[in-house]
Structure formats: structure tokens, C-alpha cells
């Protein structure tokens, strides 16, 4: 079985935006939320294939783009989407992994199962070599929960991808 072709580019920006074509409108929307919250521009394209292949290919492609800029970065964020609130922390690691307390495998959003998000985030974490911790603090509506998670992941990534400014001591 050959891997689905995919390509992603990330550039830091003052305002985030995304051009995403995965073949799954709900995933395209979630990646756009991630880019806006992270204040970076994402171009992500996945060749047509099955939904499972597209999700994994999209996560891997974004992971490759992230790892090229990450170095030893870390970040964290807590963001809402309506009644949902998600907390995300991440750091560069020798072996990437997704650790989460969210399980919506029986739910459907936009015609696809919400474990699409878990597969995407796991592929992103493994390919980018990051420990990605996702906690749902509050929320019941699957659409809002996913939006909060992707916004928090984006904001944490945006923090991790930006160069740290050296401390400047003020003259007294």
C-alpha cells in the first residue's frame, strides 16, 4: 500500500490563515481553526484517497512542516469554543505521541466520525516528534469540543514555533 501524497507549508504570520484541501470539509475547517489560533499560514494539500488515508496523510504532512521549524520548542494554551474548553501542552520529544482524555469515537461531525481528529493529531504528533497532551476541561457538543481542541493545539504550536526572544536586562 502506498502512502497518500500530501504536502504542507507553514509560515509565521500576524494573522493565521489556511488553504486546505484534504477532501474532508470538517478537517479542512479544523485545520483552518488551528492556523488562525496559532497565527501562522498553512497550505495543506492531500491527494484524493480514502478518508482514513487523507486524515493520516494530512497529519503527517503538517507534522513534517512543524518539525522543520520546531527545534526544542514547547508551548501550551487553553482556549474555548462556545461551551467547550480545551487545554493543550506540547514539547519537542525524541518520540512523538498524543495523550488525551477525549473519546468521541461514537460521535459524527460533518458526516465523519470525530476520531478523525484523534487520528490527525496522533499523526501530527508522531511526525513532528512532539509530546502532545490534550485535555478537555469542559464541553459536550462534539463540534465545539473539536473546535476548542484544534484552536488550543494551534495556539500551543504557534507559541512553540516562534523564536524565544532573549531576556534584555534594563540599565538602572
C-alpha positions, 0 to 999 in steps of 0.5 A, spaced: 500 500 500 502 506 498 502 512 502 497 518 500 501 524 497 500 530 501 504 536 502 504 542 507 507 549 508 507 553 514 509 560 515 509 565 521 504 570 520 500 576 524 494 573 522 493 565 521 490 563 515 489 556 511 488 553 504 486 546 505 484 541 501 484 534 504 477 532 501 474 532 508 470 539 509 470 538 517 478 537 517 479 542 512 475 547 517 479 544 523 485 545 520 483 552 518 481 553 526 488 551 528 492 556 523 488 562 525 489 560 533 496 559 532 497 565 527 501 562 522 499 560 514 498 553 512 497 550 505 495 543 506 494 539 500 492 531 500 491 527 494 484 524 493 484 517 497 480 514 502 478 518 508 482 514 513 488 515 508 487 523 507 486 524 515 493 520 516 496 523 510 494 530 512 497 529 519 503 527 517 504 532 512 503 538 517 507 534 522 513 534 517 512 542 516 512 543 524 518 539 525 522 543 520 521 549 524 520 546 531 527 545 534 526 544 542 520 548 542 514 547 547 508 551 548 501 550 551 494 554 551 487 553 553 482 556 549 474 555 548 469 554 543 462 556 545 461 551 551 467 547 550 474 548 553 480 545 551 487 545 554 493 543 550 501 542 552 506 540 547 514 539 547 519 537 542 520 529 544 525 524 541 518 520 540 512 523 538 505 521 541 498 524 543 495 523 550 488 525 551 482 524 555 477 525 549 473 519 546 468 521 541 469 515 537 461 514 537 460 521 535 459 524 527 461 531 525 460 533 518 458 526 516 465 523 519 466 520 525 470 525 530 476 520 531 478 523 525 481 528 529 484 523 534 487 520 528 490 527 525 493 529 531 496 522 533 499 523 526 501 530 527 504 528 533 508 522 531 511 526 525 513 532 528 516 528 534 512 532 539 509 530 546 502 532 545 497 532 551 490 534 550 485 535 555 478 537 555 476 541 561 469 542 559 464 541 553 459 536 550 457 538 543 462 534 539 463 540 534 465 545 539 469 540 543 473 539 536 473 546 535 476 548 542 481 542 541 484 544 534 484 552 536 488 550 543 493 545 539 494 551 534 495 556 539 500 551 543 504 550 536 504 557 534 507 559 541 512 553 540 514 555 533 516 562 534 523 564 536 524 565 544 526 572 544 532 573 549 531 576 556 534 584 555 536 586 562 534 594 563 540 599 565 538 602 572 
